[in-house]
Amino acid sequence: MKITYPVPAETTSVFVVAADRRPVDLDAVVPWRMSGPHRRAASRVIGTPRLDLRVFPAAQSPWRRTSLGDEGRAALHAARHHVVVTATAPVAEQPEAAQVARAVARGVADACRGVIVDVLTGGVVPHRTGYQAEPGEFRLEDDWLGWSTDIGSDGSCPPWDPAGSGACTCLTVATRGLRRFGLPEITLEGAACAHGLCTVSVLRTVARSLLPGHLAWSAASPETRCRTIGEHLWIGGAESVRVSGAADPGRRPFRVRLGSRADGSCLSVGPPSGFAGTLNDWLCRTPALLAA
């Protein structure tokens, strides 16, 4: 079986620098007060539709009421000014375009001693003023991924008892941040709330596995608006990741089955075809598989 997901022509990243001190002249900050490998790229796109900088009083900021995590929300609410860095670029130019935008946000944060909030992940980007440049090498683990967690209210949770977690199906966890790379967010729905950490580990591993192939495909097929992949993702360690539509009976990798919503807005993750057990049974085996 195969699944197909849509790939947008362009995506947008938004970083908000929450600060009490407003920078006098942003043109004097970017790229002149930036450091690191993205300074030259920033100088090429600043002031174009690819990279926009705006300053808002916090009370009038369009991002004040956006959906964020607790840390990001607190940073925006506590600040007097929001310096908004917005980058829009073709998917084929990712992840560099997002890296350049975050490098610009770091330069602004250095100039006004601000806190960087990534609107797509909903969290704060760790940054040491004056000491931390945006890395040249892209790694998804460098705070490019956030999480959305929902606990349903359908009354399926038993009293706290790890042995009874199989009866609970109220947890839904979804990634935040993958859509800036043109990849749908990934969700896992119907797990026990006791399996929150395990669910995040599964989704993080799936994201790490899918993204490199997606980015390579986007660079090679910049005009194509849909991508088709196999429904089974095999993970046998960082060195042996592949997407396949067929089983491999000679191996015992950690295996997931991918699905797609009808509108293509997200990919779903679940047990592979033929797994004899519930979603919670499958998740209980995940830590050993990930550690292998």
Secondary structure, DSSP 8 states (H G I E B T S, - for coil): -EEEEE--SEEEEEEEEEESS--S-GGGTTTTT--STTHHHHHHHBTSTTEEEEEEEGGG-TTTTS---HHHHHHHHH-SEEEEEEEEEEGGGTTHHHHHHHHHHHHHHHHHT-EEEETTTTEEE---TTT----SS--TTTT--EEEEEE--SS---SS-GGGGGG---EEEEEESGGGGT--EEEEEEE-GGGHHHHHHHHHHHHHHHHHHHHHHHHH-TT--EEEEESEEEESSTT-EEEESS--TT---EEEEEEE-TT-SEEEEE--TT--S-HHHHHHTHHHHHH-
